[in-house]
Amino acid sequence: MNNPGRIERMIDEIRAVSARSEWVLGALRAVPRHLFIPSIAQAFVGLGERESIIDRDADPDTWWEVVYSDSTLVTQLDDGATEIRLGATGATSAGSAPSTVADLLQWLDPEPGHRVLEVGTGTGWTAALLSHVVGETNVTSIEIDTATAEQAVKNLTAAGAQPYLVVGDGADGLTERAPFDRVHVTCGIHTVPYAWIEQSRPGAVIVAPYCPGFGLNHALRLVVRPDGTAIGRFPGFASYMMMRSQRPVEVGDTDPDQARPFTTRIDPRTLAYAPAGADLAISALTGLHSHTYREDDFHRMWVMGGSDQWAAATWEPKREQYEAFQIGDRAVWQEAVDAYFQWVSWGEPGRDRFGMTVTAEGQRIWLDTPERVVG
């Protein structure tokens, strides 16, 4: 059933998104994706992310078609506590969309012989891709979930790859396998663990999905410097499930009597669907998170500073002002609005004009140059 034509159709889809180096496409050809996808998965396909359940036994034709498409395939929900089913939420492991996998590999730019730390083995597909590029003895892959790690071992064995696999917290890296030339992160982070920099040699590249929590997420590419710091920029989009130790705090149940109503002249969609540069600026300036619920004639945006500090504003047609309410004493909605217009005053810079510096003391977001610190 592993028809080379299926792989080529998938690669054509990837090329339609953006150009990729031939070595990336060669790795995708060499490591069949189907070996890393379970018989039942929750599929999200296309720009509109149409959801479906693919079942190899019940409908093998559809299973093969979706597996070799540019689709995200969820393989675990709620750390394994919830079975895969239509409409279920709480994805905690997945086979990422091939175009996103290709993007991260492109930005990582590994060379044969490079020692690579992968944080988040997941299904094992990227560990196998990296093994193909740099050699399996040079790949160290860490997975925190025991069941996911056990399945990854089976998948990798079927693919004929044997990287060094560890069950543990990837935030800690793995000192005994250092120094690393590349760090490939397959889970979302809002804070870069300094251990990755400590365990990397000067000139090493770290690529990770940076997910601060406000609006869109971003790919982060850092280069480690001889002084033990790292510096880099945000070359594009990347959104992954959050590292377990960095998952955001959920909004708690609210007593209706605690809600303080107010109105705003700012269309909530202005913040909810702002460009990536605005999202980066707002998250850097405020540390706030956001969430949006969307229907044709109803959009509600939540702005969150914590489980007991948040606000929500609702867009409905033909309104001069929009209804909103606040929980807690922190004026989080106004903070987000002020940060948005601060970004406007800078000339609405795009994502590519922002960067990050990471030191042992923490991380800083900057605009244009490291000296112009935003947050």
Order of alpha helices (4+ residues) and beta strands (2+ residues): alpha-alpha-beta-beta-alpha-beta-beta-alpha-beta-alpha-beta-alpha-beta-beta-alpha-beta-beta-beta-beta-alpha-alpha-beta-beta-beta-beta-alpha-beta-beta
